[in-house]
Amino acid sequence: MVIFLASLIAFSIVVIVLFLYLSQRDPYHDDRTTSLRAFLFSFWIIAVVMWQRQFYVLRIGGVVDLTVERVIFVLLAISLLYGILFTQHTRAGNRTIEMLFFLFSLICFVSMGVHGFREKLPFKISPWFIYITAYLFPFTAFLFAKKYLIAEKELAVVFHTLFYIGVYLAIMAFFEFFNLRQYVFPRFINDPKIWLHLDRARGPFQNAAINGFALVIGFVCGIHVLTSKYGFNRILHLAMLSLFFPAIFFTLTRSIYLCFLFAVAGLLIAHRTGYSKKLLALPISLILVFAILNASHLGSKDRRAGGVYQVQEVQIRQSLLKRSMVMILDNPVFGVGLGQFIPASVAKYKGRVPIAETSTEQTQHFHLIGLTVELGFIGLPFYLAILITFFRRFRTLLIKLPNTGFISPNLVLVLGLGMAAFVLNNFFIDASFHLFPNVVFFTFGGVIDGLYGQLDFMRSRGERLAAMGVPTTFSTQGA
């Protein structure tokens, strides 16, 4: 481990030097500098999946938890800060989302200043951890994506990374589902001390819902990447895409079934190339056949048999919803404090609204309701405004972006489906404790916001290049 960390530090120094030397280039210039940023970002995404606290953590003074993922994040932050301060600014459009996030963060800091930055109960997550995991680090990814990941070459690297992460998770899901634990890697996936979803395909997140979300993201990215595959590479790519269908089932999680069906339906309805509909026709038919043959089991409580009638979880969520409504009515404006749902729930509301179906305290499983409980109606509107702004710009790009190349309405559709899957999944879980889904959501939002800010520039640039007879992704053909 010491050798690994020393190598990582050396790698970090080299990357910082390269960024200081190369970061003055035009973000549209298709060269190795462009790929370097994308590779660094993709390396961080891999670290977010594989090398978080479960893999290795060094606690410094009981205050800072140093992980491999956070070391790489520092590199991203340094390169982003240097680019903002010392390089020519890109034509990034307005700063609506940045301002909304600033105001939202201000509310979070005031809340933590009043209620505390540290955890109030042993073995619980601190408010500060929730802030950096659900909001600060993902927003940094948003800024990085908006500035550096809005050209075809960078996006291709990131999309391939997310797809291959999904392929890896699909393979591990097979081993987990059939209890072939000796082949599961990393080993901490099998840790019996973390009992949650141990009987499902939970992946390195140790959570089936987050693992399933990563599979959905990998699938939609893989569909878009397919446009650049030909011959044997396309056949191999299709074979890897086929792994996602059983892997989704292996998560044994209803919210993931719903997100996956939503994504597939979106591709079938709105994708602007015929091959995607032909590609999805066979697996969709197989799913329908499986559903018909399995119809007698759908009403059972046995997840492994295909049953979806698990009422205990529904009852727990109903009780949490009732308790949350009482907490909101008691603290409608400022809430109980960021990250304080469980402490406040235990201290004041455990007896008023009991949750009889479980012996352990539960956090709110609906992210937006949980956010309302913690930050009140003064904090919720800013987060909602960020979501609404993302989807409004998604709609504009879907209509106006040229229909050619890797950067096209199909790309925008995939980004929008990934973001919608995040929002839909968060109707059933609180993803504030997990970095990956929040990073993906804000990264996709950053790409959308960056392309939105560049829309007029790209169209005029495409017109100039087309007039000179130069093929370009930014051509206005099909606009």
DRENDO-795055 format. One line per field, with one value per residue (C-alpha): residue number from 0; residue in three letters; x, y negated, z. Coordinates in nm, 2 decimals, always signed. Example, Ala and Ser with C-alpha at 12.3 -4.5 7.8 and 13.67 -1.06 7.14 Angstrom:
<nutors>
num: c(0,1) $
residu: c(ALA,SER) $
u: c(+1.23,+1.37) $
v: c(+0.45,+0.11) $
w: c(+0.78,+0.71) $
</nutors>
This chain:
<nutors>
num: c(0,1,2,3,4,5,6,7,8,9,10,11,12,13,14,15,16,17,18,19,20,21,22,23,24,25,26,27,28,29,30,31,32,33,34,35,36,37,38,39,40,41,42,43,44,45,46,47,48,49,50,51,52,53,54,55,56,57,58,59,60,61,62,63,64,65,66,67,68,69,70,71,72,73,74,75,76,77,78,79,80,81,82,83,84,85,86,87,88,89,90,91,92,93,94,95,96,97,98,99,100,101,102,103,104,105,106,107,108,109,110,111,112,113,114,115,116,117,118,119,120,121,122,123,124,125,126,127,128,129,130,131,132,133,134,135,136,137,138,139,140,141,142,143,144,145,146,147,148,149,150,151,152,153,154,155,156,157,158,159,160,161,162,163,164,165,166,167,168,169,170,171,172,173,174,175,176,177,178,179,180,181,182,183,184,185,186,187,188,189,190,191,192,193,194,195,196,197,198,199,200,201,202,203,204,205,206,207,208,209,210,211,212,213,214,215,216,217,218,219,220,221,222,223,224,225,226,227,228,229,230,231,232,233,234,235,236,237,238,239,240,241,242,243,244,245,246,247,248,249,250,251,252,253,254,255,256,257,258,259,260,261,262,263,264,265,266,267,268,269,270,271,272,273,274,275,276,277,278,279,280,281,282,283,284,285,286,287,288,289,290,291,292,293,294,295,296,297,298,299,300,301,302,303,304,305,306,307,308,309,310,311,312,313,314,315,316,317,318,319,320,321,322,323,324,325,326,327,328,329,330,331,332,333,334,335,336,337,338,339,340,341,342,343,344,345,346,347,348,349,350,351,352,353,354,355,356,357,358,359,360,361,362,363,364,365,366,367,368,369,370,371,372,373,374,375,376,377,378,379,380,381,382,383,384,385,386,387,388,389,390,391,392,393,394,395,396,397,398,399,400,401,402,403,404,405,406,407,408,409,410,411,412,413,414,415,416,417,418,419,420,421,422,423,424,425,426,427,428,429,430,431,432,433,434,435,436,437,438,439,440,441,442,443,444,445,446,447,448,449,450,451,452,453,454,455,456,457,458,459,460,461,462,463,464,465,466,467,468,469,470,471,472,473,474,475,476,477,478) $
residu: c(MET,VAL,ILE,PHE,LEU,ALA,SER,LEU,ILE,ALA,PHE,SER,ILE,VAL,VAL,ILE,VAL,LEU,PHE,LEU,TYR,LEU,SER,GLN,ARG,ASP,PRO,TYR,HIS,ASP,ASP,ARG,THR,THR,SER,LEU,ARG,ALA,PHE,LEU,PHE,SER,PHE,TRP,ILE,ILE,ALA,VAL,VAL,MET,TRP,GLN,ARG,GLN,PHE,TYR,VAL,LEU,ARG,ILE,GLY,GLY,VAL,VAL,ASP,LEU,THR,VAL,GLU,ARG,VAL,ILE,PHE,VAL,LEU,LEU,ALA,ILE,SER,LEU,LEU,TYR,GLY,ILE,LEU,PHE,THR,GLN,HIS,THR,ARG,ALA,GLY,ASN,ARG,THR,ILE,GLU,MET,LEU,PHE,PHE,LEU,PHE,SER,LEU,ILE,CYS,PHE,VAL,SER,MET,GLY,VAL,HIS,GLY,PHE,ARG,GLU,LYS,LEU,PRO,PHE,LYS,ILE,SER,PRO,TRP,PHE,ILE,TYR,ILE,THR,ALA,TYR,LEU,PHE,PRO,PHE,THR,ALA,PHE,LEU,PHE,ALA,LYS,LYS,TYR,LEU,ILE,ALA,GLU,LYS,GLU,LEU,ALA,VAL,VAL,PHE,HIS,THR,LEU,PHE,TYR,ILE,GLY,VAL,TYR,LEU,ALA,ILE,MET,ALA,PHE,PHE,GLU,PHE,PHE,ASN,LEU,ARG,GLN,TYR,VAL,PHE,PRO,ARG,PHE,ILE,ASN,ASP,PRO,LYS,ILE,TRP,LEU,HIS,LEU,ASP,ARG,ALA,ARG,GLY,PRO,PHE,GLN,ASN,ALA,ALA,ILE,ASN,GLY,PHE,ALA,LEU,VAL,ILE,GLY,PHE,VAL,CYS,GLY,ILE,HIS,VAL,LEU,THR,SER,LYS,TYR,GLY,PHE,ASN,ARG,ILE,LEU,HIS,LEU,ALA,MET,LEU,SER,LEU,PHE,PHE,PRO,ALA,ILE,PHE,PHE,THR,LEU,THR,ARG,SER,ILE,TYR,LEU,CYS,PHE,LEU,PHE,ALA,VAL,ALA,GLY,LEU,LEU,ILE,ALA,HIS,ARG,THR,GLY,TYR,SER,LYS,LYS,LEU,LEU,ALA,LEU,PRO,ILE,SER,LEU,ILE,LEU,VAL,PHE,ALA,ILE,LEU,ASN,ALA,SER,HIS,LEU,GLY,SER,LYS,ASP,ARG,ARG,ALA,GLY,GLY,VAL,TYR,GLN,VAL,GLN,GLU,VAL,GLN,ILE,ARG,GLN,SER,LEU,LEU,LYS,ARG,SER,MET,VAL,MET,ILE,LEU,ASP,ASN,PRO,VAL,PHE,GLY,VAL,GLY,LEU,GLY,GLN,PHE,ILE,PRO,ALA,SER,VAL,ALA,LYS,TYR,LYS,GLY,ARG,VAL,PRO,ILE,ALA,GLU,THR,SER,THR,GLU,GLN,THR,GLN,HIS,PHE,HIS,LEU,ILE,GLY,LEU,THR,VAL,GLU,LEU,GLY,PHE,ILE,GLY,LEU,PRO,PHE,TYR,LEU,ALA,ILE,LEU,ILE,THR,PHE,PHE,ARG,ARG,PHE,ARG,THR,LEU,LEU,ILE,LYS,LEU,PRO,ASN,THR,GLY,PHE,ILE,SER,PRO,ASN,LEU,VAL,LEU,VAL,LEU,GLY,LEU,GLY,MET,ALA,ALA,PHE,VAL,LEU,ASN,ASN,PHE,PHE,ILE,ASP,ALA,SER,PHE,HIS,LEU,PHE,PRO,ASN,VAL,VAL,PHE,PHE,THR,PHE,GLY,GLY,VAL,ILE,ASP,GLY,LEU,TYR,GLY,GLN,LEU,ASP,PHE,MET,ARG,SER,ARG,GLY,GLU,ARG,LEU,ALA,ALA,MET,GLY,VAL,PRO,THR,THR,PHE,SER,THR,GLN,GLY,ALA) $
u: c(+0.00,+0.29,+0.44,+0.10,+0.05,+0.41,+0.35,+0.02,+0.20,+0.46,+0.19,+0.02,+0.33,+0.38,+0.02,+0.03,+0.34,+0.18,-0.13,+0.07,+0.26,-0.03,-0.35,-0.32,-0.44,-0.77,-1.03,-1.16,-0.81,-0.82,-0.48,-0.32,-0.37,-0.74,-0.73,-0.51,-0.78,-1.04,-0.81,-0.75,-1.12,-1.19,-0.92,-1.10,-1.43,-1.27,-1.13,-1.48,-1.61,-1.31,-1.09,-1.30,-1.30,-1.38,-1.06,-0.82,-0.85,-0.58,-0.73,-0.52,-0.57,-0.92,-1.03,-0.95,-1.00,-0.74,-0.84,-0.70,-1.01,-0.95,-0.59,-0.69,-0.97,-0.71,-0.54,-0.87,-0.93,-0.58,-0.61,-0.95,-0.85,-0.54,-0.75,-1.00,-0.73,-0.46,-0.61,-0.84,-1.20,-1.42,-1.75,-1.94,-2.26,-2.44,-2.36,-2.71,-2.62,-2.30,-2.50,-2.77,-2.51,-2.34,-2.66,-2.74,-2.39,-2.43,-2.75,-2.57,-2.28,-2.52,-2.70,-2.38,-2.26,-2.58,-2.62,-2.26,-2.02,-1.95,-2.18,-2.39,-2.44,-2.16,-2.11,-2.32,-2.22,-2.12,-2.30,-1.96,-1.92,-2.27,-2.20,-1.88,-2.01,-2.35,-2.28,-1.92,-1.72,-2.00,-2.02,-1.65,-1.71,-1.98,-1.73,-1.46,-1.71,-1.84,-1.50,-1.31,-1.54,-1.75,-1.55,-1.59,-1.26,-1.30,-1.66,-1.57,-1.31,-1.55,-1.83,-1.61,-1.49,-1.85,-1.94,-1.65,-1.72,-2.07,-1.93,-1.71,-2.01,-2.22,-1.96,-1.92,-2.31,-2.31,-2.05,-2.24,-2.58,-2.46,-2.25,-1.92,-1.75,-1.40,-1.42,-1.56,-1.31,-1.24,-1.28,-1.46,-1.77,-1.81,-1.76,-2.03,-1.99,-2.17,-2.48,-2.69,-2.78,-2.53,-2.77,-2.79,-2.54,-2.43,-2.08,-1.80,-2.07,-2.20,-2.54,-2.76,-2.95,-2.62,-2.47,-2.78,-2.77,-2.41,-2.52,-2.80,-2.54,-2.30,-2.57,-2.69,-2.33,-2.26,-2.55,-2.42,-2.06,-2.19,-2.21,-1.83,-1.79,-1.76,-1.69,-1.57,-1.55,-1.93,-2.00,-1.78,-1.95,-2.29,-2.19,-2.08,-2.41,-2.60,-2.44,-2.64,-2.98,-2.93,-2.71,-2.99,-3.20,-2.92,-2.95,-3.29,-3.39,-3.73,-3.62,-3.34,-3.59,-3.79,-3.49,-3.37,-3.71,-3.74,-3.40,-3.48,-3.82,-3.65,-3.41,-3.68,-3.90,-3.65,-3.33,-3.28,-3.11,-3.29,-3.01,-3.09,-3.45,-3.34,-3.07,-3.31,-3.60,-3.45,-3.37,-3.70,-3.88,-3.69,-3.77,-4.14,-4.13,-3.95,-4.21,-4.50,-4.34,-4.26,-4.60,-4.70,-4.40,-4.43,-4.67,-4.43,-4.19,-3.90,-3.68,-3.46,-3.77,-3.86,-4.11,-4.17,-4.42,-4.19,-4.42,-4.19,-3.98,-4.29,-4.42,-4.09,-4.10,-4.46,-4.36,-4.06,-4.28,-4.52,-4.24,-4.08,-4.41,-4.42,-4.06,-4.12,-4.43,-4.23,-3.93,-4.07,-3.83,-3.48,-3.52,-3.34,-3.00,-2.80,-2.72,-2.93,-3.23,-3.14,-3.02,-3.33,-3.56,-3.42,-3.42,-3.78,-3.98,-3.91,-4.20,-4.44,-4.41,-4.27,-4.12,-4.22,-4.09,-3.72,-3.51,-3.25,-3.30,-3.36,-3.27,-3.54,-3.55,-3.68,-3.39,-3.60,-3.82,-3.51,-3.35,-3.67,-3.65,-3.29,-3.28,-3.64,-3.82,-3.54,-3.29,-3.51,-3.59,-3.23,-3.16,-3.48,-3.39,-3.06,-3.25,-3.50,-3.23,-3.04,-3.35,-3.46,-3.12,-3.14,-3.47,-3.32,-3.02,-3.23,-3.42,-3.14,-2.82,-2.71,-2.78,-2.43,-2.13,-2.07,-2.20,-2.56,-2.92,-2.86,-2.58,-2.80,-3.07,-2.83,-2.72,-3.08,-3.18,-2.89,-2.99,-3.35,-3.25,-3.07,-3.38,-3.61,-3.38,-3.37,-3.75,-3.66,-3.32,-3.11,-2.80,-2.64,-2.40,-2.27,-2.03,-2.07,-2.44,-2.40,-2.08,-2.24,-2.55,-2.35,-2.10,-2.38,-2.53,-2.19,-2.17,-2.52,-2.46,-2.13,-2.28,-2.58,-2.34,-2.15,-2.46,-2.45,-2.07,-2.08,-2.34,-2.16,-1.83,-1.99,-2.13,-1.79,-1.62,-1.90,-1.87,-1.50,-1.59,-1.44,-1.64,-1.73,-1.93,-2.07,-2.22,-2.57,-2.70,-3.02,-3.07) $
v: c(+0.00,-0.24,-0.17,-0.23,-0.57,-0.68,-0.60,-0.79,-1.09,-1.08,-1.05,-1.35,-1.57,-1.47,-1.55,-1.89,-1.98,-1.87,-2.07,-2.39,-2.35,-2.25,-2.40,-2.72,-2.54,-2.61,-2.37,-2.29,-2.21,-1.83,-1.73,-1.53,-1.81,-1.77,-1.40,-1.45,-1.63,-1.37,-1.08,-1.25,-1.30,-0.94,-0.81,-1.00,-0.84,-0.50,-0.59,-0.71,-0.36,-0.15,-0.34,-0.51,-0.46,-0.09,-0.04,-0.24,-0.54,-0.74,-0.95,-1.25,-1.40,-1.25,-1.54,-1.46,-1.12,-1.08,-0.83,-0.75,-0.91,-1.24,-1.26,-1.24,-1.49,-1.74,-1.72,-1.80,-2.09,-2.23,-2.20,-2.35,-2.64,-2.71,-2.71,-2.95,-3.19,-3.18,-3.07,-3.22,-3.17,-2.97,-3.10,-2.94,-3.14,-3.27,-3.16,-3.08,-2.74,-2.86,-3.14,-2.89,-2.66,-2.94,-3.04,-2.67,-2.63,-2.94,-2.79,-2.46,-2.64,-2.84,-2.52,-2.34,-2.65,-2.63,-2.26,-2.14,-2.00,-1.68,-1.38,-1.38,-1.00,-0.74,-0.55,-0.80,-1.02,-1.38,-1.68,-1.79,-1.45,-1.48,-1.82,-1.74,-1.40,-1.51,-1.87,-2.01,-1.74,-1.69,-2.06,-2.06,-1.79,-2.02,-2.30,-2.07,-1.92,-2.26,-2.39,-2.09,-1.81,-1.97,-1.85,-1.52,-1.37,-1.43,-1.31,-0.99,-0.91,-0.98,-0.78,-0.48,-0.49,-0.49,-0.21,+0.01,-0.05,+0.07,+0.39,+0.46,+0.41,+0.64,+0.92,+0.88,+0.88,+1.23,+1.36,+1.20,+1.33,+1.68,+1.66,+1.71,+1.49,+1.61,+1.42,+1.09,+0.80,+0.59,+0.82,+0.56,+0.62,+0.94,+0.79,+0.95,+0.67,+0.45,+0.66,+0.42,+0.58,+0.86,+1.10,+0.88,+0.75,+0.44,+0.39,+0.18,-0.07,+0.20,+0.08,+0.24,-0.08,-0.27,+0.02,+0.05,-0.32,-0.28,+0.01,-0.21,-0.49,-0.24,-0.11,-0.44,-0.55,-0.22,-0.28,-0.62,-0.49,-0.22,-0.49,-0.49,-0.11,+0.09,+0.45,+0.68,+0.40,+0.34,+0.71,+0.72,+0.40,+0.55,+0.86,+0.64,+0.44,+0.77,+0.82,+0.53,+0.69,+0.98,+0.76,+0.52,+0.81,+0.93,+0.61,+0.73,+0.36,+0.24,-0.13,-0.01,+0.19,-0.12,-0.34,-0.09,-0.06,-0.44,-0.47,-0.20,-0.36,-0.70,-0.55,-0.37,-0.68,-0.97,-0.83,-0.96,-0.67,-0.35,-0.11,-0.18,-0.07,+0.24,+0.31,+0.29,+0.49,+0.83,+0.78,+0.60,+0.90,+1.14,+0.93,+0.94,+1.32,+1.35,+1.13,+1.34,+1.67,+1.52,+1.36,+1.61,+1.50,+1.12,+1.10,+1.30,+1.16,+1.36,+1.12,+1.40,+1.55,+1.22,+1.12,+0.74,+0.76,+0.68,+0.48,+0.43,+0.18,+0.00,-0.02,-0.16,-0.43,-0.51,-0.55,-0.76,-0.98,-1.04,-1.12,-1.35,-1.54,-1.60,-1.71,-1.95,-2.10,-2.16,-2.31,-2.44,-2.73,-2.63,-2.25,-2.04,-2.10,-1.94,-1.58,-1.59,-1.37,-1.07,-1.26,-1.49,-1.19,-0.99,-1.28,-1.41,-1.20,-0.83,-0.79,-1.02,-0.83,-0.48,-0.27,+0.07,+0.27,+0.21,+0.21,-0.03,-0.40,-0.49,-0.79,-0.94,-0.73,-1.02,-1.26,-1.58,-1.52,-1.45,-1.77,-1.96,-1.81,-1.91,-2.25,-2.35,-2.55,-2.80,-2.54,-2.32,-2.58,-2.64,-2.27,-2.24,-2.54,-2.37,-2.06,-2.26,-2.47,-2.15,-2.00,-2.32,-2.35,-1.98,-2.05,-2.34,-2.14,-1.84,-2.07,-2.29,-2.10,-1.98,-1.61,-1.50,-1.35,-1.23,-1.56,-1.55,-1.54,-1.17,-1.26,-1.51,-1.25,-1.01,-1.28,-1.37,-1.00,-0.96,-1.27,-1.16,-0.82,-0.99,-1.19,-0.89,-0.67,-0.94,-0.90,-0.57,-0.63,-0.91,-0.92,-1.19,-0.94,-0.82,-1.02,-0.84,-0.91,-1.28,-1.31,-1.16,-1.38,-1.70,-1.59,-1.53,-1.87,-2.03,-1.90,-2.01,-2.36,-2.39,-2.29,-2.52,-2.81,-2.72,-2.66,-2.98,-2.97,-2.61,-2.67,-2.98,-2.79,-2.50,-2.73,-2.88,-2.54,-2.40,-2.70,-2.61,-2.25,-2.12,-1.83,-1.92,-1.79,-2.13,-2.16,-2.30,-2.01,-1.87,-2.17) $
w: c(+0.00,+0.08,-0.26,-0.42,-0.25,-0.33,-0.69,-0.68,-0.53,-0.81,-1.07,-0.92,-0.94,-1.31,-1.39,-1.22,-1.41,-1.74,-1.66,-1.58,-1.91,-2.13,-2.00,-2.20,-2.52,-2.69,-2.54,-2.89,-3.03,-3.09,-2.96,-2.68,-2.43,-2.47,-2.40,-2.10,-1.91,-2.01,-1.91,-1.57,-1.52,-1.63,-1.39,-1.11,-1.21,-1.18,-0.84,-0.73,-0.81,-0.69,-0.45,-0.19,+0.18,+0.16,-0.03,+0.18,+0.40,+0.60,+0.88,+0.94,+1.29,+1.31,+1.08,+0.72,+0.55,+0.28,+0.01,-0.34,-0.49,-0.30,-0.40,-0.77,-0.70,-0.57,-0.91,-1.08,-0.85,-0.91,-1.29,-1.28,-1.06,-1.27,-1.59,-1.44,-1.31,-1.58,-1.91,-2.16,-2.05,-2.27,-2.41,-2.12,-2.14,-1.83,-1.48,-1.36,-1.22,-1.06,-0.88,-0.77,-0.63,-0.45,-0.27,-0.20,-0.05,+0.16,+0.31,+0.37,+0.55,+0.77,+0.85,+0.95,+1.14,+1.35,+1.39,+1.36,+1.09,+1.28,+1.34,+1.65,+1.68,+1.67,+1.34,+1.15,+0.86,+0.93,+0.77,+0.62,+0.45,+0.30,+0.17,-0.01,-0.13,-0.26,-0.36,-0.34,-0.53,-0.78,-0.85,-0.91,-1.17,-1.32,-1.35,-1.50,-1.75,-1.85,-1.92,-2.05,-2.16,-2.43,-2.73,-2.91,-2.81,-2.44,-2.44,-2.62,-2.35,-2.06,-2.23,-2.29,-1.93,-1.80,-2.04,-1.94,-1.57,-1.65,-1.82,-1.52,-1.28,-1.50,-1.48,-1.10,-1.08,-1.23,-0.97,-0.68,-0.79,-0.82,-0.51,-0.69,-0.43,-0.50,-0.83,-0.69,-0.69,-0.50,-0.20,+0.02,-0.19,+0.00,+0.34,+0.57,+0.82,+0.57,+0.55,+0.33,+0.00,+0.06,-0.12,-0.43,-0.69,-0.49,-0.65,-0.50,-0.38,-0.14,-0.24,-0.51,-0.60,-0.66,-0.84,-1.06,-1.14,-1.26,-1.48,-1.63,-1.70,-1.85,-2.08,-2.22,-2.27,-2.45,-2.68,-2.78,-2.82,-3.05,-3.33,-3.35,-3.37,-3.70,-3.80,-3.53,-3.28,-3.31,-3.27,-2.95,-2.83,-2.88,-2.69,-2.40,-2.41,-2.38,-2.03,-1.89,-1.92,-1.68,-1.46,-1.40,-1.28,-1.06,-0.85,-0.74,-0.70,-0.82,-0.86,-1.09,-1.30,-1.34,-1.43,-1.68,-1.85,-1.85,-2.02,-2.28,-2.35,-2.40,-2.65,-2.84,-2.86,-2.91,-3.05,-3.40,-3.56,-3.67,-3.55,-3.18,-3.22,-3.42,-3.16,-2.86,-3.03,-2.95,-2.59,-2.53,-2.68,-2.46,-2.15,-2.25,-2.29,-1.96,-1.79,-1.94,-1.84,-1.49,-1.44,-1.17,-0.97,-1.01,-0.71,-0.48,-0.22,-0.36,-0.54,-0.69,-0.85,-1.01,-0.74,-0.68,-0.40,-0.11,+0.12,+0.42,+0.23,+0.12,+0.47,+0.60,+0.33,+0.42,+0.79,+0.69,+0.48,+0.77,+1.01,+0.75,+0.71,+1.08,+1.09,+0.80,+0.97,+1.29,+1.10,+0.77,+0.70,+0.80,+0.86,+1.12,+0.97,+0.69,+0.77,+1.08,+0.97,+1.19,+1.50,+1.49,+1.41,+1.70,+1.95,+1.89,+1.66,+1.72,+1.96,+1.77,+1.44,+1.50,+1.22,+1.34,+1.05,+1.13,+1.45,+1.30,+1.24,+0.87,+0.67,+0.44,+0.12,-0.10,-0.15,-0.21,+0.09,+0.30,+0.17,+0.27,+0.62,+0.66,+0.49,+0.49,+0.23,+0.22,+0.08,-0.13,-0.40,-0.49,-0.55,-0.74,-0.95,-1.04,-1.16,-1.36,-1.52,-1.63,-1.79,-1.96,-2.13,-2.21,-2.39,-2.58,-2.70,-2.79,-3.03,-3.17,-3.16,-3.51,-3.59,-3.70,-3.53,-3.18,-3.04,-3.15,-3.02,-2.96,-2.72,-2.55,-2.52,-2.35,-2.11,-2.03,-1.98,-1.74,-1.54,-1.54,-1.41,-1.12,-1.03,-1.06,-0.85,-0.58,-0.54,-0.37,-0.21,-0.06,-0.28,-0.06,+0.09,-0.24,-0.46,-0.79,-0.88,-0.78,-0.98,-1.29,-1.26,-1.23,-1.49,-1.74,-1.63,-1.69,-2.04,-2.12,-1.97,-2.16,-2.49,-2.42,-2.37,-2.69,-2.90,-3.11,-3.14,-3.26,-3.51,-3.66,-3.65,-3.83,-4.09,-4.16,-4.18,-4.40,-4.63,-4.67,-4.74,-4.42,-4.25,-3.89,-3.60,-3.55,-3.89,-3.90,-4.11,-3.97,-3.74) $
</nutors>
